[in-house]
Amino acid sequence: WADLAGGECVVWHVPYGLGRFKGSVREASQLAFSRLPSKYWLRLQRLDQLCGPTSRTVNSGKPLTSTDVRNVARVLSDACRLHEDVEREIEQHRQTDAMVPDVALRLAKLFKDVESHARFLFAAVYPCVQAPPASTASSHEQFAGNFRNGSQNFF
């Protein structure tokens, strides 16, 4: 995943990326709702839901966590898969002349934008996640060591 990330954390890129991503999902949802099978609209809604916790973290001013990276990585993976699936769907509609060419082009562009904004968002979020403080990590390791050695009394 690190290969897809930006080099350093630019804090304002995260809320900007979230806004752009949510905007692209909203636009794609509007057209997908009326022009594609419902499964594509539902998948777009799921992408939007996956960004919810990260949006709340950013809006509250808290530092991003590994859970945020996991959610955004899932968004990126799902957005890429969704783009590929929509491209196949559009091609099937074009072959049967079931979709007007300008609508097919608009759909292709909108879903490409969703993927592009998901890539930008991941590249912005990944370097901004802070590692747990050393004292927290050492206390976890200490507890695990005590537990493995059987020296931890629970009762």
Solvent accessible surface area in square Angstrom, and as a share of the most:
residue,aa,sasa,rsa
1,W,151,0.53
2,A,61,0.47
3,D,144,0.75
4,L,79,0.39
5,A,21,0.16
6,G,32,0.31
7,G,86,0.83
8,E,135,0.60
9,C,53,0.32
10,V,49,0.28
11,V,116,0.67
12,W,157,0.55
13,H,48,0.22
14,V,6,0.03
15,P,64,0.40
16,Y,111,0.42
17,G,0,0.00
18,L,9,0.04
19,G,45,0.43
20,R,120,0.44
21,F,0,0.00
22,K,57,0.24
23,G,15,0.15
24,S,9,0.06
25,V,3,0.02
26,R,146,0.53
27,E,96,0.43
28,A,0,0.00
29,S,9,0.06
30,Q,127,0.56
31,L,19,0.09
32,A,0,0.00
33,F,141,0.59
34,S,81,0.52
35,R,117,0.43
36,L,14,0.07
37,P,55,0.34
38,S,79,0.51
39,K,107,0.45
40,Y,8,0.03
41,W,76,0.27
42,L,102,0.51
43,R,72,0.26
44,L,0,0.00
45,Q,52,0.23
46,R,109,0.40
47,L,2,0.01
48,D,46,0.24
49,Q,115,0.51
50,L,16,0.08
51,C,0,0.00
52,G,13,0.12
53,P,50,0.32
54,T,0,0.00
55,S,16,0.11
56,R,156,0.57
57,T,24,0.14
58,V,32,0.18
59,N,127,0.65
60,S,67,0.43
61,G,66,0.63
62,K,134,0.57
63,P,84,0.53
64,L,15,0.07
65,T,67,0.39
66,S,79,0.51
67,T,61,0.35
68,D,5,0.02
69,V,22,0.13
70,R,153,0.56
71,N,23,0.12
72,V,0,0.00
73,A,11,0.08
74,R,123,0.45
75,V,0,0.00
76,L,4,0.02
77,S,34,0.22
78,D,23,0.12
79,A,1,0.01
80,C,26,0.15
81,R,123,0.45
82,L,2,0.01
83,H,30,0.14
84,E,96,0.43
85,D,29,0.15
86,V,0,0.00
87,E,71,0.32
88,R,141,0.51
89,E,25,0.11
90,I,3,0.02
91,E,76,0.34
92,Q,112,0.50
93,H,43,0.19
94,R,107,0.39
95,Q,134,0.60
96,T,101,0.59
97,D,129,0.67
98,A,71,0.55
99,M,21,0.09
100,V,87,0.50
101,P,92,0.58
102,D,78,0.40
103,V,7,0.04
104,A,1,0.01
105,L,109,0.54
106,R,119,0.44
107,L,0,0.00
108,A,24,0.19
109,K,122,0.52
110,L,25,0.13
111,F,1,0.01
112,K,118,0.50
113,D,39,0.20
114,V,1,0.00
115,E,25,0.11
116,S,52,0.33
117,H,36,0.16
118,A,0,0.00
119,R,104,0.38
120,F,74,0.31
121,L,0,0.00
122,F,0,0.00
123,A,26,0.20
124,A,9,0.07
125,V,0,0.00
126,Y,77,0.29
127,P,36,0.22
128,C,17,0.10
129,V,37,0.21
130,Q,127,0.56
131,A,86,0.67
132,P,93,0.58
133,P,88,0.56
134,A,85,0.66
135,S,82,0.53
136,T,52,0.30
137,A,35,0.27
138,S,60,0.39
139,S,57,0.37
140,H,119,0.53
141,E,118,0.53
142,Q,122,0.54
143,F,101,0.42
144,A,35,0.27
145,G,20,0.19
146,N,53,0.27
147,F,119,0.50
148,R,183,0.67
149,N,120,0.62
150,G,58,0.56
151,S,75,0.48
152,Q,64,0.28
153,N,128,0.66
154,F,122,0.51
155,F,240,1.00
